[in-house]
Amino acid sequence: MTRLYCPTCGRQMANPVNNHPLAKLRRERGLTLRELGDIAGVVYAAVSRFERGKDVYTSTAVKIARALGVSVESLLLPEEKP
């Protein structure tokens, strides 16, 4: 499996797709890729790329985070376990 790293802070990102924090949060809120894209003002493909761990524009990450009411960091980093 390929390891992904945050381009800003260099920390390892969560496993893409199923375990990505964005995918988990989106599913918890009952949103489709298209619905989240519409709320955030981005195309659904940008949400999909983000969830798959592909490169996304910082502005896209900010729009998605704002739409969900969370920080960009919380979408990039895996949940810390106690």
One Martini backbone bead per residue (centre of mass of N, CA, C, O) as a GRO file, in nm:
protein
   82
    1MET     BB    1   0.097   0.035   0.021
    2THR     BB    2   0.055   0.363  -0.009
    3ARG     BB    3   0.196   0.644   0.125
    4LEU     BB    4   0.058   0.936   0.267
    5TYR     BB    5   0.134   1.293   0.261
    6CYS     BB    6   0.129   1.590   0.386
    7PRO     BB    7   0.226   1.883   0.224
    8THR     BB    8   0.243   2.066   0.482
    9CYS     BB    9   0.346   1.865   0.743
   10GLY     BB   10   0.427   1.542   0.666
   11ARG     BB   11   0.209   1.369   0.757
   12GLN     BB   12   0.041   1.095   0.774
   13MET     BB   13  -0.216   0.970   0.608
   14ALA     BB   14  -0.485   0.825   0.558
   15ASN     BB   15  -0.648   0.586   0.432
   16PRO     BB   16  -0.785   0.557   0.154
   17VAL     BB   17  -1.126   0.588   0.119
   18ASN     BB   18  -1.264   0.415   0.364
   19ASN     BB   19  -1.058   0.568   0.594
   20HIS     BB   20  -1.113   0.841   0.528
   21PRO     BB   21  -1.219   1.110   0.699
   22LEU     BB   22  -1.410   1.218   0.480
   23ALA     BB   23  -1.571   0.962   0.422
   24LYS     BB   24  -1.672   0.918   0.706
   25LEU     BB   25  -1.816   1.191   0.744
   26ARG     BB   26  -2.002   1.173   0.500
   27ARG     BB   27  -2.148   0.912   0.587
   28GLU     BB   28  -2.250   1.013   0.866
   29ARG     BB   29  -2.424   1.249   0.703
   30GLY     BB   30  -2.554   1.124   0.435
   31LEU     BB   31  -2.358   1.181   0.188
   32THR     BB   32  -2.281   1.245  -0.118
   33LEU     BB   33  -2.060   1.350  -0.336
   34ARG     BB   34  -2.252   1.551  -0.475
   35GLU     BB   35  -2.369   1.690  -0.224
   36LEU     BB   36  -2.103   1.794  -0.111
   37GLY     BB   37  -2.019   1.952  -0.358
   38ASP     BB   38  -2.260   2.146  -0.357
   39ILE     BB   39  -2.215   2.265  -0.074
   40ALA     BB   40  -1.901   2.347  -0.136
   41GLY     BB   41  -1.855   2.428  -0.451
   42VAL     BB   42  -1.784   2.150  -0.593
   43VAL     BB   43  -1.694   1.891  -0.755
   44TYR     BB   44  -1.732   1.557  -0.705
   45ALA     BB   45  -1.444   1.475  -0.805
   46ALA     BB   46  -1.292   1.627  -0.579
   47VAL     BB   47  -1.397   1.456  -0.348
   48SER     BB   48  -1.297   1.186  -0.454
   49ARG     BB   49  -0.996   1.255  -0.464
   50PHE     BB   50  -0.964   1.312  -0.166
   51GLU     BB   51  -1.057   1.027  -0.064
   52ARG     BB   52  -0.813   0.889  -0.246
   53GLY     BB   53  -0.546   1.080  -0.200
   54LYS     BB   54  -0.534   1.300  -0.390
   55ASP     BB   55  -0.469   1.577  -0.531
   56VAL     BB   56  -0.552   1.900  -0.394
   57TYR     BB   57  -0.668   2.189  -0.353
   58THR     BB   58  -0.673   2.399  -0.097
   59SER     BB   59  -0.945   2.534  -0.163
   60THR     BB   60  -1.104   2.269  -0.162
   61ALA     BB   61  -1.048   2.181   0.128
   62VAL     BB   62  -1.174   2.432   0.257
   63LYS     BB   63  -1.462   2.406   0.144
   64ILE     BB   64  -1.521   2.129   0.268
   65ALA     BB   65  -1.468   2.197   0.562
   66ARG     BB   66  -1.677   2.424   0.585
   67ALA     BB   67  -1.928   2.254   0.505
   68LEU     BB   68  -1.866   2.058   0.769
   69GLY     BB   69  -1.731   2.212   1.020
   70VAL     BB   70  -1.414   2.173   0.978
   71SER     BB   71  -1.096   2.099   0.962
   72VAL     BB   72  -0.851   2.029   0.748
   73GLU     BB   73  -0.684   1.846   0.930
   74SER     BB   74  -0.919   1.639   0.991
   75LEU     BB   75  -0.906   1.542   0.677
   76LEU     BB   76  -0.587   1.443   0.676
   77LEU     BB   77  -0.597   1.302   0.953
   78PRO     BB   78  -0.589   1.064   1.157
   79GLU     BB   79  -0.714   0.917   1.409
   80GLU     BB   80  -0.656   0.920   1.740
   81LYS     BB   81  -0.552   0.674   1.961
   82PRO     BB   82  -0.541   0.594   2.305
   0.00000   0.00000   0.00000
